[in-house]
Amino acid sequence: MADRIEFRLHDNADYAFALQVVQQLQEAGFIAYWAGGCVRDFMLSKIPKDYDVATSARPDDVRKLFGYKKTLAVGAAFGVVIVRSGKRKIADVEVATFRTDLDYIDGRRPTDVVFSTPEEDAQRRDLTFNGLFYDPSSSQIHDFVGGQKDLESGIVRAIGRPADRFEEDKLRLLRTIRFAAHLDFKIEAATWDAICKNADKLGVVSAERISHELRRMLVDPHRVQALKLLSDSGLMDASSFGMMGGEINSHVDEWQLAIQTIEQFTSPDFPLVLAVIEHALLYSSSESREANKHRLETLGRELRLSNQEIDHATWLVLHFRCLQKPQSRPLAELKRLLVSPYANDLLQWEQAAAIAGNEPLDDVDFLQDFLSQTPADVLNPPPLLGGHDLLAAGVPGGPQMKLLLDQIRDAQLNLEISSREEGLELLERLKEQR
């Protein structure tokens, strides 16, 4: 089946280079098409972020044609070669030989491949709309798996027998959810059934690959839909969240509030959405701050998050709802919290949670006004005294010094003292009280 559809982008360097790669392969006598995501994006009237090419040329043919200096054999055993643009602002193009994958034994990669035809190559791919080919030279779509119809109908469907596709690569369980949410499509019944039945196999997927998919889902405008699908399918329970915090059924009220809260966000960053989920599934008000902190940091490491992401999400969880009735709290307490680089995310969360729970916004409004109206040098002024000052005053290093420094800092933030001299006087008074 080959339908003629015109896809053209003017003044787009990525498009021009990807077109050049296809035409050069075709001029050398090979079949060559754009494949997968770029074709799907064109069909959805989106500009592709990158281009993949599928071809009858073998890896050695590709390298000889484009030159060994302009190509990288990143997966030659699987028929994959990168053709480099040679320019920083133009994306490289991945060129893969049409192939059939043999047995999968690690839930990700085939043990071997057999080079094949376009029809056979399409059958090994995950979802029908990712199995489309497009010939930019003739403007023809080659659809061997029904991807066009599914795109038009808003359906996410695995190619062939869904259980086989998920058995080949367990990450496809998450990818299918992500595509369904991102595109606002419905998952076809047999595909959904296979996801639910294979959800418990998610554990064989590496943490890095799982966290990559989660990042993309949680910052997507349809993040709530993704979370509902993850929950309903059992994938959330099979993830590190479920392994560490228990099944969602044991956190029903907290999970529903989390979903309603996340629904209020407009363009949240990943750590903020992650923190709301962590608070619902992992945080325990009956346990100590240190116990909660340890569990949150352990999850972050399990997911192979960066230290900054772990610190960000953990800080948010541990400080959520810490400043209720802020009008009656000391200035020092407000300032110490609001000076954090994560304070705006915390206030965004507090506001969303209040709206989700039909609570008044007085506390959040007060904190937002305080933060916006307080100059930076008042919110976080340079400390009046440091450790060297206390050493000079005969205070030994250690817990006692830290306690005294904190007390002096609180007095400064509370506007009780404003000069070095007043700080030294307060230090002497505090020493006398000990």
C-alpha positions, 0 to 999 in steps of 0.5 A, spaced: 500 500 500 503 506 497 499 513 498 501 519 495 502 525 500 506 531 500 511 533 506 515 539 505 519 543 509 522 550 507 528 553 510 529 547 515 536 544 515 534 537 518 529 536 513 534 538 507 539 533 510 535 527 511 532 528 504 539 528 501 541 522 505 535 518 502 536 521 495 543 519 495 542 512 497 536 511 492 541 514 486 546 509 488 541 503 487 538 502 494 531 502 497 531 508 502 525 511 506 524 515 512 521 511 517 518 511 524 517 517 528 518 522 523 513 519 518 508 519 524 510 526 526 509 529 519 502 525 519 500 529 525 502 535 522 508 536 526 515 538 525 520 532 526 525 533 531 530 528 528 529 523 522 531 515 521 532 512 514 530 505 513 534 502 507 536 496 503 543 498 503 547 494 508 552 497 513 558 497 509 554 500 503 552 506 507 559 507 510 562 506 503 557 511 500 557 516 505 565 516 507 568 512 513 569 519 516 562 522 516 559 515 518 559 512 525 558 504 526 554 505 532 550 498 531 553 495 525 551 488 527 544 490 527 544 494 521 545 501 524 549 506 522 549 514 523 550 519 517 553 525 520 551 532 518 558 535 520 554 541 522 553 543 529 546 545 528 544 540 523 542 533 526 545 527 524 541 521 521 540 514 523 540 509 517 538 502 519 538 496 514 531 493 513 531 487 518 528 482 522 529 481 529 531 474 532 530 471 539 530 476 544 533 474 551 534 480 555 528 484 554 531 489 550 535 486 544 535 481 539 540 475 539 541 476 532 538 480 526 537 477 519 537 483 513 530 483 510 525 487 506 521 493 508 514 489 509 518 484 514 522 490 517 515 494 519 513 487 523 518 488 528 516 495 530 512 496 536 506 500 534 502 501 528 503 508 527 511 507 528 511 502 523 510 507 517 515 508 511 515 515 507 519 516 500 520 523 500 522 523 493 516 520 490 512 523 496 509 516 497 507 513 504 508 505 505 504 502 510 504 495 511 501 495 518 495 499 518 498 505 521 495 510 517 488 508 519 490 508 527 493 515 526 486 517 523 482 514 528 486 516 534 488 508 536 494 506 539 495 499 537 501 494 537 503 491 531 502 483 530 501 480 537 501 485 542 504 480 547 510 478 543 512 486 542 512 487 549 516 480 550 521 483 546 522 489 549 519 491 556 520 498 555 514 498 550 509 497 556 511 504 558 512 507 551 505 505 549 502 509 555 506 515 553 504 515 546 497 514 548 497 520 553 501 524 549 497 524 543 490 523 547 489 516 543 485 510 546 489 504 547 486 498 542 483 493 547 488 487 545 494 492 546 491 494 553 490 487 555 497 485 554 500 491 557 496 489 564 498 482 563 505 484 562 506 489 567 509 485 572 515 484 567 517 492 568 522 490 573 527 487 567 528 494 564 534 498 566 532 504 571 535 509 566 530 507 561 524 507 565 526 514 568 527 517 561 520 515 559 517 517 566 521 524 565 517 525 558 511 523 561 511 527 567 512 534 564 507 532 558 501 536 558 497 530 558 501 527 564 495 526 568 492 521 563 499 518 563 499 517 571 492 514 570 494 509 565 500 507 569 495 506 575 490 502 572 495 498 568 499 496 574 505 499 571 505 504 577 505 498 582 510 494 578 515 500 578 520 503 584 514 507 587 510 500 588 516 496 590 518 501 595 511 504 597 506 499 596 500 498 591 496 504 590 490 501 593 493 502 599 494 509 598 487 511 594 486 517 598 493 520 597 493 518 590 487 521 588 489 528 591 496 527 588 492 526 581 487 532 582 493 537 584 498 535 578 492 537 574 492 544 576 499 545 574 501 548 567 508 547 566 511 544 572 518 541 571 520 534 573 522 534 580 515 538 582 511 532 579 515 527 582 515 530 589 507 530 589 507 523 587 513 521 592 509 524 597 502 520 596 506 514 595 512 514 599 511 519 605 509 517 612 507 522 617 508 517 622 516 516 621 521 521 622 524 526 617 530 522 616 527 516 615 522 519 610 529 523 607 532 516 606 526 513 603 526 519 598 533 519 596 533 511 595 528 512 590 532 517 586 538 513 586 534 507 584 531 511 578 538 513 577 536 521 577 541 526 578 543 529 585 540 535 583 533 532 581 534 528 588 535 534 592 530 538 589 524 533 589 526 531 596 526 538 599 519 539 596 516 533 599 519 534 606 517 542 606 510 541 603 505 544 608 511 546 613 508 553 613 501 553 615 498 559 618 505 563 616 502 570 618 503 568 625 510 565 624 517 568 625 520 572 619 526 567 620 522 561 619 519 564 613 525 567 610 529 560 611 524 557 607 523 562 601 530 563 600 531 556 597 531 555 589 526 551 590 521 555 593 517 557 587 515 550 586 513 549 593 508 555 593 506 552 586 505 545 589 501 549 595 497 553 591 495 547 587 493 542 593 489 547 596 485 548 590 485 540 589 482 540 596 477 546 596 481 549 601 482 557 602 488 560 599 490 565 604 496 562 606 499 561 599 497 568 597 500 571 603 507 567 602 507 569 594 506 576 596 511 576 602 516 573 597 515 578 591 515 584 596 521 582 600 528 585 597 533 579 596 538 583 601 532 583 606 530 575 604 537 573 605 542 578 607 549 576 608 551 573 615 553 578 620 558 573 624 561 567 621 565 561 624 572 565 625 568 570 629 566 565 634 573 562 634 576 568 636 570 569 642 573 562 644 567 558 642 570 551 640 568 548 633 562 543 633 555 543 635 555 548 640 558 553 634 552 551 629 547 552 635 550 559 636 550 561 629 543 559 628 541 563 633 544 569 631 542 568 624 535 567 626 535 574 630 538 577 624 532 575 619 527 577 625 530 584 624 532 584 631 539 585 630 542 589 623 550 590 625 556 586 626 557 589 633 550 587 635 551 580 633 557 580 637 553 583 643 548 578 642 553 572 642 556 574 649 549 574 652 548 567 649 554 565 651 553 567 658 546 564 658 550 557 657 
